Amino acid sequence: MYIEKILQSIKEYDTIIIHRHVRPDPDAYGSQAGLREIIKQTFPVKNVYVVGEEDPSLNFLVRMDTINDSTYNDALVIVCDTANAARIDDDRYNKGDKLIKIDHHPNVDEYGDIMWVDTSASSTSEMIYEFYIHTKEAGFKMNDEAARLLYGGIVGDTGRFLFPSTTTKTFQYAAELVAYNFDRVQLYDGIYSIQGNIARLRGYILQNFKLTESGMSTIRLTKEILNEYDVKPIETGQLVGVLGDIEGIKAWVIFIEEDDLIRVRLRSKGPVVNTIAAKYDGGGHPMASGASVYTWEETEQVISDLDEACRSFIK
């Protein structure tokens, strides 16, 4: 039902603007730009834009459009891969005529005129491919670029198909996507290769993380540390999973200091962390979430909450 409503909305509007969440990852880019490619391939005369602040490490996937406020007049706005309205990149998302939410995170923040939320999907990119499957009889078309973007989004959000969110459907869709003509090796290199400064900061994290008896780990990346390694806060997304292979860690949190707040990146091998993120203006998946605090004193409370979650976790 939701897919049919989205299909009809896309047909009705001549201008479509697609948003995603702040501090994007491959799935945010892949679902956002992959949907644009499908719409443009199907309706070449429509004006379709992707907007948001760029992450230089993901420019190999796609570049964002720059549009005026007036472009939102009588436009359809679609937000991909964003659970909370507060995390939508570019707050002009509410200036359009209709708003659609497409997401695979828990639907804790119900925004939009149409919401298609599927928490069983491995990624929003998987959902966009499913949208194509259901609409191709209505004339919707796929191309090589859309396949590249959606495959990249699925790979990124499943950790190269290693995360528990990977299902039989995920592998089926991935198999169909790789039948299109794009360079998978180049795509993997773009997602997983890192620059020297990022590698050195990764070494700092591995040398300085703290692990409690409960299996909880923490690391603080202050402005001084980021400056020392010449790493911008937006680039730290490549480092969030670095502690995941360490024996004994159940869950971990990385704090990244920015100009006006401290980003909280929560990851887990079992304990639920999105309920913790929700306490600090955040949200996400049960095993991968983000939030924000404003003082280092507040980070101590986050650490306490995560430590308690690890102590209470029974495998």
N, C-alpha and C positions, 0 to 999 in steps of 0.2 A: 504493500500500500504506500509506504513512504517513497519507494523508488518511483512509483507511478506519479506521485505528486511532484517529485523533483524533476522527473522527465517533462511533465507538463509545464512547470515553471520555466525550465530552460528554453522550451519552445516559445513561451510567451514573451520573453524579454530579449531586446536587441543588445543591451549592454549587461555584461555579467562580470562581477568583480569577485575574485577568490582570495580569501585571507587564510592565515594559519596562525599558529602560536608563536609567541616571542621565543628567542633563542632556538631557532629551528633545528631539527634533525633531519636525516634523510627521508623519514616518513612524512614529515610536515611538508617538505619540498616536493617529494614524489607524488603525494596525493593531490596537493594544490596544483602543481604544474601538469601532472598527468591528466587531471580532469580538464584543465584548459585545453590540452592537446586534443582530447576526445571531442570536446565541444567545437573547437575550431575545425577539426577534420570533418565533423558532421554538418556544421553550419558556418561555412567560410565567410559569410557576410556579417556575422555577429561580431561585436567588439568584446573581447574577453581579455581580462587583465589579471595578473597575479601581483600582489602587493605585500609589503613588509620590509623590515630592515634585513639587509643581506648579511649572511655569515660568509666571510671570504673563503673559508675552507669548503664551502658547498657551492661555490660559484661554478664549479665544473658541471653541476647538475642543471642549473638554470639561473638566469638573472631576472631580478624583479623589475616590474614596470613602475614608472613614475607617472602619476595621474593627478589631475586637479580635483578639488572638492566638487566642482560642478559635474564631474563624470558620474557621481553617485545619484544624480537626479534621475528618477524613474529607472533605477538599475536594480538588478537582482544581485544580492550579496550572498555568497556561500562561504562558510567558515569550515575548514577541514582540520581534523586532528587536534581540536582544542576543547578541553573539558569545561574550563571556566571562562566566562566572558571577560574577566579581568586579565586573562592571559592572551587575549586576541591581539595580534600585532597590527597596529594602526587602528586607533580608536574611531576612525571614520566608518567602521563596519556598520554602524547603526544609522547611517545617513541614506541608505538605499530605500527602495520601495518595499522589498521583501527580503527576509533573512532566513537562510537555511543552515542548519548545523548538521555536519556529517562527521561522526567520531566513533572511536572504539574504546574510549575511556569510560569509567562509570559515570552515569548521567547525574552528577550531584548538582550541577548548575543548569537548569533547564532554560535555555534561551533560544530565540528564533521562532519564526512562524511555522516552520517545518523542522522536525528533529528526527534524524535517522541515526540511532546509536546502537551499535552492536558490539557488546563487550566480549563476545566469543571470537571476534575477528582478531587476527594476529597484528593487524595494522590498519590504518585508514586507507592505505594504498590497496590493500586486499579488498576493502569495501568498494573502492572506486572501480576496480576490475570487475567485481560482482555487479556493480551498477551497469557496466558496459555489457556484460553477459545478458542481463535482463532487458536491455534496451536495444540490442543489435537488431532484433526483429522489427523494431520501430525505426530503423535506419541509422542508428548511432554507429560510428566507425572508430576503429582503433588504427594507430599507425606505429611505426618503429620508435618514434620519440616518446610517445605515451607509454609504450611497453618498457622502454629503458627506464623511465622515471618511476613507474609503478613497481618494476622489479627491484630497483634500487631502494625504494621505500620499504618493501617487504623484507629485503635482506637486512637493512639497517635496523628495523624494529624487531626482528627475530634473532638478531645476533648471528647472522649467517645460518639460520634455521636451527639454532641450538637451544633457544628459549622454549619453555613449556607452552607458550602461546602458539607455537607452530603446530598446525593440525594437518590432517589428510587433505583438507581443502586448500590449505596454504601451499602444499607441495604440488597439488593439481594445478592451481593457478600459476605458480611459478613455472611449471613445465610448459604451460601454454604460452606464457610470456616470452620464454627464451626461444620460442620458435620464430620470433620476430628478429629483424636484422639490427643488432647492436652489439657493441664490443663489451662482453661481460668482464674480461680481464681489466680493461681500462676502467670500468665502473667500480670494480672491487678496489683497484688501486686508488681511485679517487676517494672512496669512503674510508679506507683503512690506512693509507699512507699518512705519515705525520712529518712535520718539519722538525729540524734539529732543536729549536727552542722548546717545542712541545715535548720532545723526547727527553730533554734535560729536566724539564719540570716533572715529567713522569718519574724520573729517577729520584727527584726530591721527595715526591709523595711516597715512593716505596721505601725510602730511607727514614721517613719521619712520621709515618702513620702510627697511631696508638690503638692497641687492641685490649679490650677489657675482658675480665673473666666470663662475662655473659656472651661474648662473641660479637660485641659491637666495636666498630672502628670509626675513628674520626680523623679528619685532616683539615687544617685551616690554611687557606690561600689568601693572605692579606695583600693589600695594595703593594706593600714593599716587596713581597715575594714575587708577585706577578711582574712588577717592574724589573726586578733583578733578572728574571728569565725572559723578559720582553714578550710577555704573553698577555693578550687582551682578555678581559672576562668572557667575552662571547666565544673565544676559542677553547675555553676549558671544557666544553662539551665532549671533546675528544678524550678527556681524562677521567670521566665519571666512572667508567667500568674498570679502571686499572686495578682496583683492589679485589675484584671479583674472583680471581683464581687463587687467592691466598687461603691456605688451610686454616680452619678454625673461625673464619669470619662468617657470621650469620647475616649481618646487615651493616651498612656503613653510611656515613654522611660526610659530604665535602662542602665546606663553607667557602664561598667566593666573595670577597669584598669588592663592591663597586662604589661609585661616588656617593650614592644616597641610600644604599641598603646593602644587605648581605644575602646573597643567593644561597639557598639551601638545596643541595642535591642529595636525595635519599635513594639508596638502592638496597636490595635484600635478596637473600637466598631462601627465605621462608617467612620471617615475621612480616606482618602487614604494615606498610609504611604510609599508605595514602591517607589513613585516618590521622596520622601525626601531621602530615603536610597540611591537611584541612584546618588544623588549629592555627596555622601560621600563613594564612592567605594563599594557600596552595592546593594541590591535588594531583591526580594522576592515577597510575596503575597501583594495584596492591603491592607490587614488588619494585616499582620505579616511579618516583614522584618528585615534585619540586615545590619549593615554598620560598618565602621571603621573611627575614627579620631585619631589625634596624639597629641593634646593638650587639656587642659581643656577649653581654650579659644574657641576652635572649637565647644565644646559641647554647648556653649551658642548660637551659630548659629543654631545648630540642634534644640535646645529648641525653638528658635524663629520661625523656620520653622514649627515645630509641633504645636505651639501655634496658628500660622496663619491658619493652616489647620483646627484646631478645631473651630476657630472663623468663618471660611467660610463655615463650614459644616452645611447643612440643612437636617434634618432627613426626 
